[in-house]
Amino acid sequence: MGSDSSARPDSHGPPGPVCRADLHVHSLYSGAGHLRARRLREGLPDPAALYDAARARGMDLVTLTDLDTIDGCLEFLAAHPGAPDFFVSEEVLAGEPGSGAVVSVLIYDLSEAQHREVQRIKGDVRAVAAYARSEGLLASLGSLLGVLEAEGSEGLVRDLIRLFDRFEIRNGAEDRACNDLMARLVQETAGGRSFGVTAGSNAHTAARAGRTATVARSRGREEFLQALRRNRTWAAGEHGDAWSSFAEVVRSVPLHRAAGPLWAHCLRRARRGARARQAKRRLDQIDVLRFQEKARSYEPSGREANPGPEEAR
């Protein structure tokens, strides 16, 4: 799945080299909050282990998107200064003041000063979007299923989509139904506007890092980031499923303490899947109503409306 401009080649010559990067990965610096196993850090991977796993799975570039921190990225760069295949990123959990929802915003290739400013203003996702645009930061809007919890929230979702130029349409921890819903919302809302796409595994273990990736025709880090900036990227790799989620929790939590987190994780996935299907049904109903409205307003022209004797026979 590509951005709306990805299919238009720059030339008629042979395709260039391809670069792959998993743009949604968590190290131990994110903690176990995503796994509903707070205060448990056993088994969560360190940055070097994630780097090795991603490279072993064919990733040409590596980054970490820990929750509201770049400490994992800084630790890796301290041990590997000037690494040409690594860049600093983070996942910002920004607030939507009107609804109280938490919105995921993935920001790539940012500095320490930019990280501090984003953390200062993250209480309002609109402020984060405006700052990213003013600084020329590569920001990608993550899953909006949390915002869709409220009835009639499609308008808010579309407002949030209009704030960004890039969207994570394949999250390796989400079911296909959830990812397809995100892609549909983006495509319908963007209309003819140019937009870019990203993808990542949302891995919390080295076993899943690199299984979902963002792809671009590029050579190395700078060209890849430029392709991301120009909305010329593709989403590739695996969608999430229950079995891989189970395995991730068990790998991250001691077995004798895994029952609670596993049960919570199952319920969370079931709720998210149900919300995605419910939102899809609402969108389908809207499409049907629009079609019916067009059908009612259709008026046949002369000959069809008043058939002659031969047509009547």
C-alpha positions, 0 to 999 in steps of 0.5 A: 500500500502506497501513498497517493503519489508513490505510483508516479515514477520520476523517470521511465528508467529502471527502478532504483534501490529500495530502502526498508525501515520499521518505523514503530519499535519500542525498547525497554525505555517505553516500559510495559504500558502497551502490554497492560503489564505496568511496572514489569520490565523483565524481557523488554529488549534493549536498543542494541538487541532491537537494532540487531533484530531489525537488521537481521530481518532486512531493515536497511535503516533502524530507529526507535519510537519509545513512548515520549522519550528518546533515551533509547535512541541516545543510548544506542548513539552513545555506543555507536556514534555517527551510525549511518543507518540509525536516526532518532525518533519517538512516539508522542502520546498527545492529548485531544482536549475536547474529547480527552482522547490520547492520540499517537503521533510518531515523529522521526529524525528529531533533535533533543531540543525538538523532543523537549518542546514536543513534550512541553506542548503534547497536551494538545495534539493540534499544537504538536501538529502545528509545531511539527509543520513549522519545524519541518518535522516528519510527523505521522498520525497513528491509530485513531481507534481510541478517538472513535470510542465515542458515538458520532466521533467521525467528524473529530477523526477527520479533523485530526487527519486534516492536521497531518500529511503522513499516516501510519496505515499499517501497524503490526500490532493491530488487526487487518480490520483496524489497519484497513479502517485507518487507510479508508479514513485517510483516503476518504478525508484527504480526497485529492490532497497529497499524503504519505504513509508509514508502517511499523511493527509496533514491536515490544520484543526483538522477535517482532521487530522488522516484520512490518516496514515502510519502504522507499526507493532510496539509497541510505538514510538521507534519501529515505527521509527525503522520500518520506518527506515527499510522500513517496513511501509504501507500507509493507509486511505483516498485520497483527494477530492474536497469537503474535500478541500472546507471544509478545506478552509472554516474552515480556512478562514472567510466565507466573505473572502473565495471566493478568496481562494476557487476559487484559490484552485479549480484551483490549484486542477484542474491543478494538476489533469490535470498534473497527467493525462498528466504525466500518459499518457506520461508514458503509451506511453513510455511503449507502445514504449518499448513494440513495440521495443521488438516486432520488435526485436523478431525473431521466432526460426527455426520451427516457422520461416520456417513451414513445409508442414504440418504446412503450410497446 
